[in-house]
Amino acid sequence: ILSPSFIKRKKSTSNLMGHFKCMACKTCEIAWQMKEFENPFDNKKYKLKWFTNCKTDFVVYIIKCPCEKIYVGKTIRALNIRMSEHCSDFKRQKESSPLAIHCKEKNHLFNEVRCCAIDHIPKNV
């Protein structure tokens, strides 16, 4: 899932690293706070190197289903906006959305999935 990046980035200026709830949006209902991510394929743990929340844009994010499957996505929009789009796809059972198709096949409810930003690419890169 994760691979080394060759993009030179400035370090975060925040002392608080990880993904946190903004406490002001619907995405907070399904978001989880974390400071490290465990890759389910090799069980390696990766410390999150940026402060992110539901309103952070330019992120790589994961959505974890109740069946433990993980969807990895990226967006230039704020995470809460992208999650609203996923929710809309789910409600409309959009055929072109792998996440919506999976949730329908496995009878998952959208409020059962969890999401989190795992990386952030600052706009000035």
DSSP file with accessible surface (Angstrom, degrees, kcal/mol):
  #  RESIDUE AA STRUCTURE BP1 BP2  ACC     N-H-->O    O-->H-N    N-H-->O    O-->H-N    TCO  KAPPA ALPHA  PHI   PSI    X-CA   Y-CA   Z-CA
    1    1 A I              0   0   81      0, 0.0     2,-0.4     0, 0.0    71,-0.0   0.000 360.0 360.0 360.0 -49.6    0.0    0.0    0.0
    2    2 A L        +     0   0   58      3,-0.0     3,-0.0     0, 0.0    37,-0.0  -0.796 360.0 177.8-104.1 143.7    2.7    2.5    1.0
    3    3 A S        -     0   0  101     -2,-0.4     0, 0.0     0, 0.0     0, 0.0  -0.963  39.6 -85.1-138.0 157.0    5.9    3.1   -0.9
    4    4 A P        -     0   0  111      0, 0.0     2,-0.4     0, 0.0     0, 0.0  -0.271  44.4-134.1 -60.4 147.3    8.8    5.5   -0.4
    5    5 A S        -     0   0   56      2,-0.1    -3,-0.0     1,-0.1     0, 0.0  -0.837  14.7-160.7-106.4 141.8    8.2    8.9   -1.9
    6    6 A F        +     0   0  201     -2,-0.4     2,-0.4     2,-0.1    -1,-0.1   0.333  61.2 111.8 -99.0   5.8   10.8   10.7   -4.0
    7    7 A I        -     0   0   77      1,-0.0     2,-0.6   118,-0.0    -2,-0.1  -0.663  68.7-133.8 -80.2 127.5    9.0   14.0   -3.4
    8    8 A K        +     0   0  196     -2,-0.4     2,-0.3     0, 0.0    -2,-0.1  -0.744  34.4 179.4 -83.5 122.0   11.1   16.3   -1.3
    9    9 A R        -     0   0   67     -2,-0.6     2,-0.2   116,-0.1     3,-0.1  -0.924  31.0-113.0-126.2 150.5    8.7   17.8    1.3
   10   10 A K        -     0   0  152     -2,-0.3     2,-0.1     1,-0.1     3,-0.1  -0.532  42.9-106.8 -73.0 146.0    9.1   20.2    4.2
   11   11 A K        -     0   0  188     -2,-0.2    -1,-0.1     1,-0.1    39,-0.1  -0.398  42.1 -92.7 -70.2 151.9    8.6   18.6    7.6
   12   12 A S        -     0   0   25     37,-0.5    -1,-0.1     1,-0.1    38,-0.0  -0.380  25.2-148.5 -63.3 140.5    5.3   19.5    9.4
   13   13 A T  S    S+     0   0  144     -3,-0.1     2,-0.2    -2,-0.1    -1,-0.1   0.562  71.0  96.1 -88.2  -7.0    5.7   22.4   11.7
   14   14 A S        -     0   0   40      1,-0.1    -2,-0.1     2,-0.1    37,-0.0  -0.588  65.6-150.3 -83.7 142.0    3.1   21.0   14.1
   15   15 A N  S    S+     0   0  169     -2,-0.2     2,-0.7     1,-0.1    -1,-0.1   0.662  83.3  80.8 -78.9 -17.7    4.3   19.0   17.1
   16   16 A L        -     0   0   78      2,-0.0     2,-0.4    35,-0.0    -2,-0.1  -0.820  65.7-176.1 -95.4 110.8    1.0   17.0   16.9
   17   17 A M        +     0   0   63     -2,-0.7    34,-0.3    34,-0.1     2,-0.2  -0.867  36.2  50.2-109.4 143.7    1.3   14.3   14.3
   18   18 A G  E    S-a   51   0A   0     32,-2.7    34,-2.5    -2,-0.4     2,-0.5  -0.754  87.0 -55.8 129.5-176.2   -1.5   12.0   13.2
   19   19 A H  E     +aB  52  34A   0     15,-2.9    15,-1.7    -2,-0.2     2,-0.3  -0.903  53.8 177.1-105.9 132.0   -5.1   12.1   12.0
   20   20 A F  E     -a   53   0A  32     32,-2.5    34,-0.5    -2,-0.5     2,-0.2  -0.909  33.2-102.9-132.5 155.7   -7.6   13.8   14.3
   21   21 A K        -     0   0   77     -2,-0.3    12,-0.0    32,-0.2    32,-0.0  -0.567  16.8-148.3 -75.8 142.0  -11.3   14.5   14.1
   22   22 A C        -     0   0   28     -2,-0.2    -1,-0.1     3,-0.0    31,-0.0   0.685  26.2-141.1 -81.1 -18.9  -12.2   18.2   13.3
   23   23 A M  S    S+     0   0  146      2,-0.1    -2,-0.1     1,-0.1     3,-0.0   0.680  81.8  82.7  67.5  21.1  -15.3   17.8   15.5
   24   24 A A  S    S+     0   0   68      1,-0.0     2,-0.3     0, 0.0    -1,-0.1   0.155  80.2  54.1-139.5  21.0  -17.4   19.9   13.1
   25   25 A C  S >  S-     0   0   31      1,-0.1     3,-0.7     0, 0.0     4,-0.3  -0.966  80.3-107.4-151.0 168.9  -18.5   17.5   10.3
   26   26 A K  G >  S+     0   0  164     -2,-0.3     3,-1.5     1,-0.2     4,-0.4   0.787 111.1  68.8 -68.9 -27.5  -20.3   14.3    9.4
   27   27 A T  G >> S+     0   0    8      1,-0.3     3,-1.8     2,-0.2     4,-1.3   0.848  85.6  69.7 -62.2 -29.6  -17.0   12.6    8.5
   28   28 A C  G <4 S+     0   0   12     -3,-0.7    -1,-0.3     1,-0.3    -2,-0.2   0.801  87.7  66.6 -57.7 -27.1  -16.0   12.7   12.2
   29   29 A E  G <4 S+     0   0  134     -3,-1.5    -1,-0.3    -4,-0.3    -2,-0.2   0.793 115.6  25.6 -65.2 -27.7  -18.8   10.1   12.8
   30   30 A I  T <4 S+     0   0   12     -3,-1.8    85,-1.8    -4,-0.4    -1,-0.2   0.420 102.6 100.8-115.7  -1.3  -16.8    7.5   10.8
   31   31 A A  B  <  -c  115   0B   4     -4,-1.3     2,-0.4    83,-0.2    85,-0.2  -0.521  55.0-154.2 -82.8 151.1  -13.2    8.9   11.2
   32   32 A W        -     0   0   63     83,-1.9     2,-0.4    -2,-0.2    -2,-0.0  -0.973  14.4-125.6-125.3 146.3  -10.8    7.5   13.7
   33   33 A Q        +     0   0  105     -2,-0.4     2,-0.3    83,-0.1   -13,-0.2  -0.696  39.5 159.2 -86.5 137.1   -7.9    9.2   15.3
   34   34 A M  B     -B   19   0A  30    -15,-1.7   -15,-2.9    -2,-0.4     3,-0.1  -0.991  38.6-161.6-156.1 154.3   -4.5    7.6   15.0
   35   35 A K  S    S+     0   0  131     -2,-0.3    13,-2.5   -17,-0.2     2,-0.3   0.484  85.3  30.0-111.7 -12.1   -0.9    8.4   15.2
   36   36 A E  E     -F   47   0C  80     11,-0.3     2,-0.4   -17,-0.1    -1,-0.2  -0.987  68.0-141.0-146.3 155.2    0.4    5.4   13.3
   37   37 A F  E     -F   46   0C   5      9,-3.0     9,-3.0    -2,-0.3     2,-0.6  -0.957  10.1-148.0-118.0 131.4   -1.0    3.1   10.5
   38   38 A E  E     -F   45   0C  90     -2,-0.4     7,-0.2     7,-0.2     5,-0.1  -0.895  17.1-135.0-102.0 119.0   -0.4   -0.6   10.5
   39   39 A N    >>  -     0   0    5      5,-2.8     4,-2.2    -2,-0.6     3,-0.5  -0.590  10.0-151.6 -71.0 119.4   -0.2   -2.0    7.0
   40   40 A P  T 34 S+     0   0   58      0, 0.0    -1,-0.2     0, 0.0    -2,-0.0   0.692  89.4  59.8 -69.9 -13.9   -2.4   -5.2    7.0
   41   41 A F  T 34 S+     0   0  161      1,-0.1    -2,-0.0     3,-0.1    -3,-0.0   0.827 127.5   8.7 -84.7 -31.8   -0.3   -6.9    4.3
   42   42 A D  T <4 S-     0   0   68     -3,-0.5    -1,-0.1     2,-0.2     3,-0.1   0.367  92.9-125.6-127.7   3.2    3.0   -6.9    6.1
   43   43 A N     <  +     0   0  107     -4,-2.2     2,-0.2     1,-0.2    -5,-0.0   0.643  58.0 148.9  59.1  19.0    1.9   -5.8    9.6
   44   44 A K        -     0   0  122     -5,-0.3    -5,-2.8    -6,-0.0     2,-0.4  -0.593  42.5-133.2 -80.0 146.0    4.5   -3.0    9.6
   45   45 A K  E     -F   38   0C 124     -7,-0.2     2,-0.5    -2,-0.2    -7,-0.2  -0.842  17.0-165.0-103.4 135.9    3.7    0.2   11.5
   46   46 A Y  E     -F   37   0C  75     -9,-3.0    -9,-3.0    -2,-0.4     2,-0.3  -0.983  17.3-133.4-120.7 122.9    4.1    3.6    9.9
   47   47 A K  E     -F   36   0C 163     -2,-0.5     2,-0.3   -11,-0.2   -11,-0.3  -0.576  27.1-117.6 -73.1 134.5    4.1    6.7   12.0
   48   48 A L        -     0   0   13    -13,-2.5    71,-0.1    -2,-0.3    -1,-0.1  -0.607  23.5-161.3 -74.3 131.5    2.0    9.4   10.5
   49   49 A K        +     0   0  151     -2,-0.3   -37,-0.5    69,-0.3     2,-0.3   0.343  63.1  54.4 -99.8   3.7    4.2   12.4    9.7
   50   50 A W  S    S-     0   0   30     68,-0.1   -32,-2.7   -39,-0.1     2,-0.6  -0.957  78.8-115.9-135.7 155.1    1.6   15.1    9.4
   51   51 A F  E     +a   18   0A  74     -2,-0.3     2,-0.3   -34,-0.3   -32,-0.2  -0.819  48.7 165.5 -84.7 122.7   -1.2   16.7   11.4
   52   52 A T  E     +a   19   0A   4    -34,-2.5   -32,-2.5    -2,-0.6     2,-0.3  -0.965  13.7 170.6-135.0 155.4   -4.4   16.0    9.4
   53   53 A N  E >   -a   20   0A  32     -2,-0.3     3,-1.9   -34,-0.2    26,-0.3  -0.835  56.3 -72.7-145.9-171.1   -8.1   16.1   10.1
   54   54 A C  T 3  S+     0   0    0    -34,-0.5    26,-3.1     1,-0.3    27,-0.3   0.718 128.7  52.2 -61.4 -22.1  -11.3   15.9    8.1
   55   55 A K  T 3  S+     0   0  114     24,-0.2    -1,-0.3    23,-0.2     2,-0.3   0.407  82.0 113.8 -97.9   3.9  -10.8   19.3    6.6
   56   56 A T    <   -     0   0   22     -3,-1.9    23,-2.0    22,-0.1     2,-0.2  -0.543  51.8-155.5 -77.6 135.7   -7.3   18.7    5.3
   57   57 A D        +     0   0   42     21,-0.3    20,-0.2    -2,-0.3    21,-0.2  -0.527  66.2  43.3-103.0 174.4   -6.9   18.6    1.6
   58   58 A F  S    S+     0   0   64     19,-0.3    63,-2.7     1,-0.2     2,-0.3   0.960  84.6 147.4  54.6  59.6   -4.2   16.9   -0.6
   59   59 A V  E     -ED  75 120B   3     16,-1.5    16,-2.2    18,-0.4     2,-0.5  -0.868  52.4-137.8-124.1 155.8   -4.3   13.6    1.3
   60   60 A V  E     -ED  74 119B  34     59,-2.1    58,-2.9    -2,-0.3    59,-1.5  -0.933  40.5-177.8 -99.9 132.6   -3.9    9.9    0.8
   61   61 A Y  E     -ED  73 117B   1     12,-2.9    12,-2.6    -2,-0.5     2,-0.4  -0.897  21.9-143.1-134.6 161.5   -6.6    8.2    2.9
   62   62 A I  E     -ED  72 116B   1     54,-2.7    54,-1.8    -2,-0.3     2,-0.4  -0.940   2.6-160.7-123.2 149.1   -7.9    4.8    3.8
   63   63 A I  E     -ED  71 115B   0      8,-2.3     8,-2.9    -2,-0.4     2,-0.5  -0.999  13.5-159.0-124.6 123.6  -11.4    3.5    4.3
   64   64 A K  E     -ED  70 114B  68     50,-3.1    50,-2.1    -2,-0.4     6,-0.2  -0.915   5.5-149.2-109.6 127.8  -11.7    0.3    6.3
   65   65 A C    >   -     0   0    6      4,-2.6     3,-2.3    -2,-0.5    48,-0.1  -0.496  31.0-106.5 -87.0 163.4  -14.8   -1.9    6.0
   66   66 A P  T 3  S+     0   0   57      0, 0.0    -1,-0.1     0, 0.0    47,-0.0   0.792 121.8  61.3 -59.4 -25.0  -16.2   -4.1    8.8
   67   67 A C  T 3  S-     0   0   54      2,-0.1     3,-0.1     1,-0.1    -3,-0.0   0.346 120.2-111.4 -84.5   7.3  -14.8   -7.1    6.9
   68   68 A E  S <  S+     0   0  122     -3,-2.3     2,-0.2     1,-0.3    -1,-0.1   0.452  71.5 140.2  78.1   2.2  -11.3   -5.6    7.3
   69   69 A K        -     0   0  129     -5,-0.0    -4,-2.6     1,-0.0     2,-0.4  -0.520  41.7-143.8 -72.0 149.1  -10.9   -4.8    3.6
   70   70 A I  E     -E   64   0B  43     -6,-0.2     2,-0.5    -2,-0.2    -6,-0.2  -0.961  10.8-160.2-123.1 131.3   -9.1   -1.5    3.0
   71   71 A Y  E     -E   63   0B  61     -8,-2.9    -8,-2.3    -2,-0.4     2,-0.5  -0.914  12.1-157.1-102.9 130.9   -9.8    1.0    0.2
   72   72 A V  E     +E   62   0B  58     -2,-0.5     2,-0.3   -10,-0.2   -10,-0.2  -0.944  21.4 162.8-111.6 129.9   -6.9    3.5   -0.5
   73   73 A G  E     -E   61   0B   9    -12,-2.6   -12,-2.9    -2,-0.5     2,-0.3  -0.861  23.8-148.8-136.8 171.7   -7.7    6.8   -2.1
   74   74 A K  E     +E   60   0B 170     -2,-0.3     2,-0.3   -14,-0.3   -14,-0.2  -0.983  15.6 178.5-141.1 151.7   -6.2   10.2   -2.7
   75   75 A T  E     -E   59   0B  14    -16,-2.2   -16,-1.5    -2,-0.3     4,-0.1  -0.995  32.6-153.9-152.4 149.8   -7.8   13.6   -3.1
   76   76 A I  S    S+     0   0  109     -2,-0.3     2,-0.1   -18,-0.2    -1,-0.1   0.568  84.2  77.9 -94.6 -14.7   -6.9   17.2   -3.6
   77   77 A R  S    S-     0   0  100    -20,-0.2   -18,-0.4     1,-0.2   -19,-0.3  -0.399 104.2 -74.0 -84.5 168.9  -10.2   18.2   -2.0
   78   78 A A    >>  -     0   0   17    -21,-0.2     4,-2.1     1,-0.1     3,-0.5  -0.324  43.8-119.5 -61.1 144.5  -10.8   18.2    1.8
   79   79 A L  H 3> S+     0   0    0    -23,-2.0     4,-2.7   -26,-0.3     5,-0.2   0.884 112.6  55.8 -56.6 -40.3  -11.2   14.7    3.1
   80   80 A N  H 3> S+     0   0   31    -26,-3.1     4,-1.8     1,-0.2    -1,-0.2   0.872 107.1  50.1 -65.2 -31.4  -14.7   15.4    4.4
   81   81 A I  H <> S+     0   0   82     -3,-0.5     4,-1.8   -27,-0.3    -1,-0.2   0.938 111.8  47.5 -69.2 -44.3  -15.8   16.5    0.9
   82   82 A R  H  X S+     0   0   42     -4,-2.1     4,-2.2     1,-0.2    -2,-0.2   0.905 110.5  51.9 -63.8 -39.2  -14.4   13.3   -0.6
   83   83 A M  H  X S+     0   0    3     -4,-2.7     4,-2.5     1,-0.2    -1,-0.2   0.875 105.6  55.4 -67.0 -33.4  -16.1   11.2    2.0
   84   84 A S  H  X S+     0   0   71     -4,-1.8     4,-2.4    -5,-0.2    -1,-0.2   0.888 107.3  50.6 -63.2 -37.7  -19.4   12.9    1.2
   85   85 A E  H  X S+     0   0   62     -4,-1.8     4,-2.6     2,-0.2    -2,-0.2   0.914 109.5  49.4 -65.8 -43.2  -18.9   11.9   -2.4
   86   86 A H  H  X S+     0   0    3     -4,-2.2     4,-2.4     2,-0.2    -2,-0.2   0.918 110.7  51.0 -60.3 -42.4  -18.2    8.3   -1.3
   87   87 A C  H  X S+     0   0   30     -4,-2.5     4,-2.6     1,-0.2    -2,-0.2   0.918 109.8  49.5 -61.6 -42.8  -21.4    8.4    0.8
   88   88 A S  H  X S+     0   0   51     -4,-2.4     4,-2.4     2,-0.2    -1,-0.2   0.917 110.0  50.9 -62.4 -43.9  -23.4    9.7   -2.1
   89   89 A D  H  X>S+     0   0   15     -4,-2.6     5,-2.5     1,-0.2     4,-0.6   0.904 111.0  49.9 -58.9 -41.4  -22.0    6.9   -4.3
   90   90 A F  H ><5S+     0   0   46     -4,-2.4     3,-1.0     3,-0.2    -2,-0.2   0.947 110.9  47.6 -63.2 -48.4  -23.0    4.4   -1.6
   91   91 A K  H 3<5S+     0   0  160     -4,-2.6    -1,-0.2     1,-0.3    -2,-0.2   0.866 117.6  41.8 -63.0 -37.1  -26.5    5.7   -1.4
   92   92 A R  H 3<5S-     0   0  153     -4,-2.4    -1,-0.3    -5,-0.2    -2,-0.2   0.465 105.9-129.8 -87.2  -3.0  -27.0    5.7   -5.2
   93   93 A Q  T <<5 -     0   0  101     -3,-1.0    -3,-0.2    -4,-0.6     2,-0.2   0.919  30.3-153.9  51.0  49.9  -25.3    2.3   -5.4
   94   94 A K    > < -     0   0   80     -5,-2.5     3,-1.4     1,-0.2     7,-0.2  -0.339  10.9-148.1 -61.2 123.5  -23.1    3.8   -8.1
   95   95 A E  T 3  S+     0   0  152      1,-0.3    -1,-0.2    -3,-0.2    -2,-0.0   0.709  94.2  56.3 -67.5 -22.9  -21.9    1.0  -10.4
   96   96 A S  T 3  S+     0   0   90      1,-0.0    -1,-0.3    -7,-0.0     3,-0.1   0.420  87.7  90.8 -92.5   4.4  -18.5    2.7  -11.2
   97   97 A S    <>  -     0   0    8     -3,-1.4     4,-2.7     1,-0.2     5,-0.2  -0.863  58.5-163.0-103.9 110.4  -17.5    3.0   -7.5
   98   98 A P  H  > S+     0   0   87      0, 0.0     4,-2.5     0, 0.0     5,-0.2   0.888  93.7  51.1 -57.4 -37.1  -15.6    0.0   -6.2
   99   99 A L  H  > S+     0   0    8      2,-0.2     4,-2.7     1,-0.2     5,-0.2   0.940 110.9  46.7 -67.2 -45.3  -16.3    1.0   -2.6
  100  100 A A  H  > S+     0   0    3      2,-0.2     4,-2.3     1,-0.2    -1,-0.2   0.914 113.4  49.4 -62.9 -42.1  -20.1    1.3   -3.3
  101  101 A I  H  X S+     0   0   58     -4,-2.7     4,-2.7    -7,-0.2    -2,-0.2   0.938 112.2  47.8 -62.8 -46.7  -20.1   -2.1   -5.1
  102  102 A H  H  X S+     0   0   33     -4,-2.5     4,-2.3    -5,-0.2     6,-0.2   0.936 111.8  49.5 -60.2 -47.5  -18.2   -3.8   -2.3
  103  103 A C  H  <>S+     0   0    0     -4,-2.7     5,-2.4     1,-0.2     4,-0.5   0.896 112.4  48.3 -61.4 -38.2  -20.5   -2.4    0.4
  104  104 A K  H ><5S+     0   0  106     -4,-2.3     3,-0.9    -5,-0.2    -1,-0.2   0.943 112.3  48.0 -66.2 -46.8  -23.6   -3.5   -1.5
  105  105 A E  H 3<5S+     0   0  137     -4,-2.7    -2,-0.2     1,-0.2    -1,-0.2   0.854 119.2  39.0 -62.4 -35.6  -22.2   -7.0   -2.0
  106  106 A K  T 3<5S-     0   0  116     -4,-2.3    -1,-0.2    -5,-0.2    -2,-0.2   0.369 108.7-121.4 -98.2   4.5  -21.2   -7.4    1.6
  107  107 A N  T < 5 +     0   0  139     -3,-0.9     2,-0.3    -4,-0.5    -3,-0.2   0.843  53.3 163.3  57.4  37.3  -24.3   -5.6    3.0
  108  108 A H      < -     0   0   17     -5,-2.4     2,-0.3    -6,-0.2    -1,-0.2  -0.626  34.5-135.0 -80.9 146.0  -22.2   -3.0    4.8
  109  109 A L    >   -     0   0   98     -2,-0.3     3,-1.9     1,-0.1     4,-0.4  -0.761  19.6-123.3 -92.9 148.9  -23.8    0.2    6.0
  110  110 A F  G >  S+     0   0   25     -2,-0.3     3,-1.4     1,-0.3    -1,-0.1   0.865 111.1  60.2 -65.2 -31.0  -21.8    3.3    5.2
  111  111 A N  G 3  S+     0   0  104      1,-0.3    -1,-0.3     3,-0.0    -3,-0.0   0.541  95.7  65.4 -75.2  -0.2  -21.7    4.3    8.9
  112  112 A E  G <  S+     0   0   82     -3,-1.9    -1,-0.3     2,-0.1    -2,-0.2   0.620  85.5  86.6 -91.0 -16.9  -19.9    1.0    9.6
  113  113 A V    <   -     0   0    0     -3,-1.4     2,-0.4    -4,-0.4   -48,-0.2  -0.442  66.5-148.6 -80.7 158.5  -16.8    2.0    7.6
  114  114 A R  E     - D   0  64B  97    -50,-2.1   -50,-3.1    -2,-0.1     2,-0.3  -0.965  11.6-164.7-125.8 146.8  -14.0    4.0    9.2
  115  115 A C  E     +cD  31  63B   0    -85,-1.8   -83,-1.9    -2,-0.4     2,-0.3  -0.916  11.9 167.4-133.4 159.7  -11.7    6.5    7.5
  116  116 A C  E     - D   0  62B   0    -54,-1.8   -54,-2.7    -2,-0.3     2,-0.4  -0.934  35.1-118.3-166.6 139.6   -8.4    8.2    8.2
  117  117 A A  E     + D   0  61B   0     -2,-0.3   -56,-0.3   -56,-0.2   -65,-0.1  -0.724  27.0 179.9 -79.5 133.9   -5.8   10.3    6.3
  118  118 A I  E     +     0   0B  13    -58,-2.9   -69,-0.3    -2,-0.4     2,-0.3   0.532  64.2  17.9-113.4 -10.6   -2.5    8.5    6.3
  119  119 A D  E     - D   0  60B  39    -59,-1.5   -59,-2.1   -71,-0.1     2,-0.4  -0.988  59.5-154.6-156.1 157.5   -0.4   11.0    4.3
  120  120 A H  E     - D   0  59B  28     -2,-0.3   -61,-0.2   -61,-0.2   -62,-0.1  -1.000   3.0-160.4-137.4 131.1   -0.5   14.6    3.2
  121  121 A I        -     0   0   47    -63,-2.7     4,-0.1    -2,-0.4    -2,-0.0  -0.945  28.4-130.5-110.4 106.1    1.2   16.3    0.3
  122  122 A P    >   -     0   0   21      0, 0.0     3,-1.6     0, 0.0   -64,-0.1  -0.223  16.3-119.5 -57.4 148.2    1.4   20.0    0.9
  123  123 A K  T 3  S+     0   0  139      1,-0.3   -65,-0.0   -66,-0.1   -47,-0.0   0.779 107.6  63.5 -60.2 -30.1    0.2   22.2   -1.9
  124  124 A N  T 3         0   0  115      0, 0.0    -1,-0.3     0, 0.0    -3,-0.0   0.364 360.0 360.0 -84.0  11.6    3.5   24.0   -2.4
  125  125 A V    <         0   0   84     -3,-1.6  -116,-0.1    -4,-0.1    -4,-0.0  -0.588 360.0 360.0 -83.6 360.0    5.3   20.7   -3.5
